[in-house]
Amino acid sequence: MSESTANDSLTPAQRRTLIAMWCRVAWADGVLHSVELDVIVNLFERIGAGALTAEEFEMWIFEPPELEE
């Protein structure tokens, strides 16, 4: 899926949830490994605009976000 397609087909809330889920999965074993961080940063750079701020994203790097229901 291209960047423009992902941004066009998902709402900001859906993109935020997707990034949050990736962060939670990466933290599942209690450690955020460098490979996982690289994937998440790439995802944020591609689809994070308008979904969450860089400050929020940085917080998720240090502690996994709570998922909204």
N, C-alpha and C positions, 0 to 999 in steps of 0.2 A: 504494500500500500504506500503510495507516495505521500509526502508531507502534506501537500495541498488536499489530497483526498481525505486523509485522517482528520485534518482540521475542519474540512467542510462537512464530514459525515458525523462527527461527534460534537456534542455541545461542550462548552467549557466545563460544566459539572461532570460530564462523562469522562472528559480527558483528565480532570483532577482525580476522579475515582480510579481510573486506570493507572495513573502514576502512583497513587497511594497503594493500590494493590501490589504493584511491582515492588514498592519499597517494603511492604509487609512480607512478601515472599522472600525478598533478599535477607531480611532480618529473621526469618523463621528459625534459623539455627543459632541465633543470638550474636552472630558476627556478620558484618557487612564486608564481604570480600572485595578486593580491588576490581575483579572482573565484573562482579555484580554492580559495583558503583559505576563503572564505565558504561554499562548497559543503561542504567537508570539515568545517568547524566545525559546520555545520547537521546533517550526518550524525552526527557524534560526539554532539551534544546529543540527537538523536533515538534513537539505538540504542547508544551507547557505554557506558551504565551496566552495570556488571558484566562488560564485555568487556575494558576496559583503564582504567587510572587516568588522571586528568587530567595527571599528570606524564609518563607515557609518551606521551600524545597530544602534549603540548607538545614533547617531544623529536622526534617525527615531523614536526613543523612545521619544525624546523631542519635535519633530516637524514632522508631517507626510510628507512623501516624495511626490514629484511631480511625477505623472505617465507619462511615456513616451508613445507617440502614435505610 
